[in-house]
Amino acid sequence: MEIRHPFIKIALADDHNLVRSGIRSILQTQPGFQIVLEVADGLALINGLKQAKPDVILLDLEMPVMSGKECLEEIRKTDADTRVIILTMHKNPAFILQMMEAGANGYLIKDSEPEEVIKAVQHVYEKEYYFSEHISRAMLAGIANPDLRSGAVLKQHGLIQREIDVLRHICQEKTTAEIADELFLSPKTIEGYRKTLFEKTGARNMAGLVMFAIKHGLVAP
């Protein structure tokens, strides 16, 4: 798989040497991937982020000293830009949605194929999120609740039609310039709508915005 952006800097956090070794081997097959930090516990990850400055973090959930969930919460207190992919064996849909809503950009099961790991890293780097099959299933289970898809929910969040239009275009992975052209608005205005959407939906990142749109029936899963 060709990497269009050279040197995607990656941090790897997992307390199992064998798992880290396997993931490292997968990542090192890509000339555009560079592992800048490798740690065995959550606190070491947090302490090393400032110097390593990774673009993408592959984060195990069950680690000593500081769990992956605690790490994600700590990272999102001050950093909204670094992409975080949860790497775990947990497949519970409710838990997957919880981690995504907490600010993860992607969620991979540890028995994922090497190609999917590579694809996930590249996609979260370029598009800010990666929805694996497990995330898709979790979201489909979540939208089974008709209350989430009602107009009352959207009214509760105070979304206006123009904001919904922008959100739908975001879900199609269109750039600010592309959305501006389609809606006959300026890029600055679109960026303003993006900011408002984050505020109104409570989403922490682009993945959260897309999940909100799918859960409330604004776009097809």
C-alpha positions in Angstrom: 0.0 0.0 0.0 1.5 3.3 -1.0 1.8 6.0 1.7 1.0 9.4 0.2 2.3 11.3 3.2 5.9 10.3 4.2 6.9 9.7 7.7 3.7 9.2 9.7 5.1 9.3 13.2 3.6 6.5 15.3 3.6 5.8 19.1 3.0 2.2 20.2 1.8 1.5 23.7 1.2 -2.1 24.8 2.4 -4.0 27.8 2.9 -7.3 26.0 6.3 -7.6 24.4 5.1 -10.2 21.9 2.2 -8.0 20.8 4.4 -4.9 20.4 6.9 -6.9 18.4 4.2 -8.1 16.0 2.7 -4.7 15.5 6.2 -3.2 15.1 7.0 -5.7 12.4 3.7 -4.8 10.6 4.4 -1.1 10.8 8.0 -1.4 9.7 6.9 -2.9 6.4 5.8 0.6 5.4 8.6 3.0 4.4 6.3 6.0 5.2 5.7 4.8 8.8 8.2 5.9 11.6 7.9 4.5 15.1 8.9 7.4 17.4 7.8 6.0 20.7 7.3 2.5 22.1 6.3 1.9 25.7 4.9 -0.8 27.9 2.6 1.3 30.2 0.3 4.3 30.0 2.3 6.7 32.2 5.4 6.1 30.0 3.3 7.0 27.0 2.0 10.2 28.5 5.5 11.2 29.7 7.0 10.6 26.2 4.4 12.3 24.0 5.8 15.8 24.4 9.2 14.9 23.0 8.1 12.2 20.5 5.1 14.2 19.0 3.5 11.3 17.2 0.8 11.8 14.6 -0.9 8.5 15.5 -1.0 6.5 18.7 -1.8 2.8 18.8 -3.1 2.4 22.3 -3.7 -0.8 24.2 -6.5 -0.6 26.9 -5.2 -2.9 29.6 -1.8 -1.6 30.7 -0.1 -1.2 34.1 0.3 2.1 36.0 -2.1 3.9 33.7 -4.8 2.2 31.5 -5.4 3.0 27.9 -8.8 4.6 28.8 -7.1 6.9 31.3 -4.4 7.7 28.7 -7.0 8.7 26.2 -8.8 10.9 28.7 -5.5 12.6 29.7 -4.5 13.1 26.0 -7.8 14.7 25.1 -7.6 17.2 27.9 -5.0 19.1 26.0 -4.6 17.5 22.6 -7.4 17.3 20.1 -5.2 16.7 17.0 -3.1 13.5 17.7 -5.0 10.5 16.3 -5.6 7.6 18.7 -6.4 4.1 17.6 -7.5 1.8 20.4 -6.0 -1.7 20.0 -7.7 -4.3 22.2 -9.5 -7.7 22.3 -12.7 -6.1 23.6 -15.6 -6.5 21.1 -18.5 -5.3 23.2 -20.5 -2.7 21.1 -21.3 -0.5 24.0 -17.7 -0.3 25.1 -16.6 0.4 21.5 -19.0 3.3 21.3 -17.9 4.6 24.7 -14.2 4.7 23.6 -15.1 6.4 20.3 -17.2 9.0 22.1 -14.3 9.5 24.6 -12.2 10.8 21.7 -10.7 7.7 19.9 -10.2 8.1 16.2 -10.3 4.4 15.5 -10.8 1.0 17.2 -9.0 -2.2 16.1 -9.3 -5.7 17.5 -5.9 -7.3 18.1 -6.6 -10.2 15.7 -7.0 -7.7 12.8 -5.2 -8.5 9.6 -1.9 -6.6 9.1 -3.4 -4.9 6.1 -6.2 -3.4 8.2 -3.7 -2.0 10.8 -1.8 -0.3 8.0 -5.0 1.0 6.5 -6.3 2.3 9.8 -3.1 4.2 10.5 -3.0 5.8 7.1 -6.8 6.7 7.2 -6.8 8.3 10.6 -3.8 10.3 9.6 -5.4 11.6 6.5 -9.1 11.6 7.3 -9.0 11.8 11.2 -11.0 8.6 11.7 -11.2 5.0 10.7 -14.3 2.9 11.2 -13.5 -0.8 11.3 -16.2 -3.5 10.9 -16.5 -3.7 14.7 -17.2 0.1 15.0 -19.8 -0.1 12.2 -21.6 -3.0 13.9 -21.6 -1.1 17.2 -23.0 2.0 15.5 -25.7 -0.1 13.8 -26.7 -1.5 17.2 -26.8 2.0 18.6 -29.1 3.4 15.9 -31.6 0.6 16.5 -33.0 3.0 19.1 -35.7 5.1 17.3 -35.4 7.8 19.8 -31.9 8.6 18.6 -33.2 9.1 15.1 -36.0 11.5 16.0 -36.2 15.1 15.0 -36.6 16.0 18.7 -33.0 14.9 19.4 -31.7 17.2 16.6 -33.9 20.0 18.0 -32.4 19.4 21.4 -28.9 19.9 20.0 -30.1 23.1 18.2 -28.9 22.1 14.8 -30.1 24.2 11.9 -30.5 22.9 8.4 -27.3 24.5 7.1 -25.3 22.8 9.8 -26.9 19.5 8.9 -26.0 20.1 5.3 -22.3 20.7 6.2 -22.3 17.7 8.5 -23.5 15.5 5.7 -20.8 16.7 3.4 -18.2 16.1 6.2 -19.4 12.5 6.3 -18.6 12.2 2.7 -14.9 13.1 3.5 -15.1 16.3 1.5 -12.6 19.1 2.2 -13.5 22.5 3.4 -13.0 23.9 0.0 -15.1 21.2 -1.7 -18.0 21.8 0.8 -17.7 25.6 0.3 -18.0 25.1 -3.5 -21.0 22.8 -3.2 -22.9 25.0 -0.8 -21.9 28.3 -2.4 -20.3 29.5 0.8 -16.8 30.7 1.7 -14.2 28.3 3.3 -14.2 30.5 6.3 -17.9 30.1 6.7 -17.6 26.3 6.5 -14.9 26.3 9.1 -17.3 28.3 11.3 -20.0 25.7 10.8 -17.5 23.0 11.7 -16.6 24.7 15.0 -20.3 25.1 15.8 -21.0 21.5 15.0 -18.4 20.4 17.5 -19.9 22.6 20.2 -23.5 21.6 19.6 -22.9 17.8 19.2 -20.3 17.5 21.9 -18.1 15.6 19.5 -14.4 15.5 20.4 -13.1 14.9 16.8 -14.2 14.2 13.3 -15.0 10.6 14.2 -17.4 11.8 16.8 -19.2 14.0 14.3 -19.6 11.2 11.8 -20.9 8.9 14.6 -23.4 11.6 15.6 -24.7 11.9 12.1 -25.1 8.1 11.7 -26.7 7.6 15.1 -29.3 10.3 14.4 -30.1 9.1 10.9 -28.6 12.0 9.0 -26.4 9.8 6.8 -26.5 6.1 6.0 -24.2 3.8 8.0 
